Amino acid sequence: MDYKNKLNERIELINKALEKYLVPHYPERLYEAMNYSVFAGGKRMRPVLLISACEAVGGNIEDAIPFACALEMIHTYSLIHDDLPAMDNDDFRRGKPTCHKAFDEALAILAGDGLLTYAFEVMLEAVCKNNDSKYAKATKLIANYSGSQGMLVGQVVDVQSEGHKIDNKTLMFIHDNKTGGLIKAAFMAGALIGGADNYTVSDFEKIGYNMGMAFQIKDDILDVTSTSEILGKPILSDIKNNKQTYVSLYGLDNAQQDYETLSTGAVKMIDNIGNKANFLSWYASSLINREK
């Protein structure tokens, strides 16, 4: 099977659904800013992981589309706010001006707020249409991992750690929550919607942890080994903001070794699921070998 074509089909499916959800209303400028950030060239990694996890346990990916789109909205809101002057103060994202540079700071904040709240409207609409508790459980799980038990708290500790020497435990907490939160949510929510039992969902949490940590370590590696032209965003931004990273704490060689251990472990766990997880395994492997 041509998995690259299958990936492109899934990205197109997600993009078309996002276009339907994000039809402009008044005030048009707000929706212009929301669409600008959502369609700024993202890889759709998290929504692809979500629908593929659903497929891996025997579910229908169409059932997972609203949650995949919601997760991408939440991820995009987090990027808009992360780029703000009060956070990382970045001018470019995915090779384009960041939202607050393309529009203005106030509208960027509101566009992020709009995407976050709309994400829950999209998920709750699916909950109301389907008489099955798994949809409500998936919504709650995504709320947990995007909020004060996941991504948000990771960002808080990250910001508070600027200019301070942090230990391994704190760095792992930041990476596991700030980056890993939505990746774990993608794997677990997809499995839930696909009808997985609690034991299987727990396995997907472990896969998500490994993938999330590996993904962030790879980001830290690329930040010191790649170029802004390849990445589409400024390099050495963590150094500029006086933040410690996995590379600065452990060194490049150790970071590379840990990255390979975590990512290989995640793929092995996916392979144990069965043939329906073949695409998910291939996709996870392709993320391991990414260069941007």
Buried (B, 14 or more C-beta within 10 A) or exposed (E): EEBEEBBEEBBEBBBEBBEEBBEEEEEEBBBBBBBBBBEBEBEBBBBBBBBBBBBBBEBEBEBBBBBBBBBBBBBBBBBBBBBBEEBBBBEBBBBBBBBBBBBEEEBBBBBBBBBBEBBBEBBBBBBEEBEEEBBBBBBBBBBBBBBEEBBBBBBBBBBEBBEEEBEEEBBBBBBBBBBBBBBBBBBBBBBBBBBBEEEBBEBBBBBBBBBBBBBBBBBBBBBBEBEEEEBBBBBEBBBEBEBBBBBBBBEBEEBBEBBBBBBBBBBEBBBEBEEBBBBBBBBBBEBBEEEB
